[in-house]
């Protein structure tokens, strides 16, 4: 990854880290779906705000700021960790996995992953164009 860091700013390495963390979140969501009928199972989510902030950290003071209510909350200073998702209603058997919510989370997470991959492709395309046009 050192070569990429020398060609790009922290964007590509940060996006790569975001893709890795999205992959981990995907595994967590898949585990929730797999345990949708398991008594007493509580849905989990992966909190990775601090790890993502660290990946995009620049030398500029202040780091990342939340400028929109739909942006990720990066106020947590812990590394990535699993948290209990209390958003679903608890069923009689104690399970709170809502399949519809999990599938929506899975779709959003997949979209986030694809967007990060597309941004990386564009960055690499810009370098490729600069190399070709520089001859």
C-alpha positions in Angstrom: 0.0 0.0 0.0 3.0 2.3 0.3 3.1 2.8 -3.5 -0.5 3.9 -3.5 0.2 6.3 -0.6 3.0 7.9 -2.6 0.8 8.3 -5.7 -2.4 9.5 -3.9 -3.3 11.4 -0.8 -4.9 9.5 2.0 -8.1 9.0 -0.1 -7.3 5.7 -1.6 -5.9 4.1 1.5 -8.9 5.5 3.5 -11.3 4.1 0.9 -9.5 0.8 1.0 -10.0 0.7 4.8 -13.6 1.7 4.4 -14.1 -1.3 2.0 -12.4 -3.6 4.5 -14.7 -2.4 7.3 -17.8 -2.7 5.1 -16.8 -6.3 4.4 -16.7 -6.9 8.2 -20.1 -5.2 8.6 -21.4 -7.5 5.8 -20.3 -10.5 7.8 -22.1 -9.2 10.9 -25.3 -8.6 9.0 -25.1 -12.1 7.5 -24.7 -13.5 11.0 -27.8 -11.6 12.1 -29.8 -13.0 9.2 -28.5 -16.5 9.9 -29.7 -16.2 13.5 -33.1 -14.7 12.8 -34.8 -17.7 14.4 -32.3 -18.3 17.2 -34.0 -17.7 20.6 -32.4 -14.9 22.7 -30.2 -13.8 19.8 -29.6 -10.0 19.7 -28.8 -8.4 16.4 -25.3 -6.9 16.2 -23.8 -4.1 14.2 -20.2 -3.1 13.6 -19.1 0.3 14.9 -16.0 1.4 13.0 -16.2 5.2 13.1 -12.9 5.7 14.9 -11.0 3.3 12.7 -12.4 5.0 9.6 -11.5 8.4 11.0 -7.9 7.2 11.6 -7.7 5.9 8.0 -8.6 9.3 6.5 -6.7 11.3 9.1 -4.6 14.1 7.6 -2.1 16.5 9.0 -4.7 19.2 9.0 -6.1 19.9 12.5 -9.6 18.7 13.3 -9.6 15.5 11.2 -13.0 14.6 9.8 -16.1 16.5 10.8 -19.7 15.5 10.6 -21.3 18.2 8.3 -24.5 16.3 7.5 -26.9 14.3 9.7 -26.6 11.4 7.3 -22.8 11.2 7.6 -21.3 8.5 9.9 -20.9 9.6 13.5 -17.2 9.5 14.1 -17.3 10.7 17.7 -16.5 7.3 19.1 -12.7 7.0 19.9 -12.7 3.2 20.2 -11.5 0.8 17.5 -14.1 -1.1 15.5 -16.3 -3.2 17.7 -19.6 -5.1 17.7 -22.5 -3.4 19.3 -26.0 -4.7 20.0 -28.5 -3.3 17.6 -31.7 -2.3 19.5 -33.5 -1.0 16.5 -35.8 -4.1 16.0 -38.7 -5.1 18.2 -38.0 -8.0 20.5 -40.1 -11.1 19.7 -41.5 -13.5 22.3 -38.5 -15.7 22.2 -36.1 -12.8 22.9 -34.8 -12.5 19.4 -34.8 -8.9 17.9 -33.6 -9.6 14.4 -35.8 -7.8 11.9 -35.2 -9.5 8.5 -36.4 -6.5 6.5 -34.1 -4.1 8.4 -31.2 -6.4 8.0 -31.8 -6.8 4.3 -32.0 -3.0 4.0 -28.7 -2.7 5.9 -27.2 -5.3 3.7 -28.2 -3.4 0.6 -26.9 -0.1 2.0 -23.7 -1.6 3.0 -23.2 -3.2 -0.4 -23.9 0.2 -2.0 -21.3 1.9 0.2 -18.8 -0.8 -0.7 -19.5 -0.4 -4.4 -19.2 3.4 -4.2 -15.8 3.2 -2.5 -14.6 0.8 -5.1 -15.8 3.1 -7.9 -14.0 6.1 -6.3 -10.8 4.1 -6.2 -11.2 3.1 -9.8 -11.6 6.8 -10.7 -8.5 7.8 -8.8 -6.5 5.1 -10.6 -8.0 6.1 -13.9 -6.8 9.7 -13.3 -3.3 8.5 -12.8 -3.5 6.3 -15.8 -4.7 9.2 -17.9 -1.9 11.5 -16.6 0.7 8.8 -17.4 -0.7 8.3 -20.9 -1.0 12.1 -21.7 2.4 12.8 -20.2 4.3 10.9 -22.9 
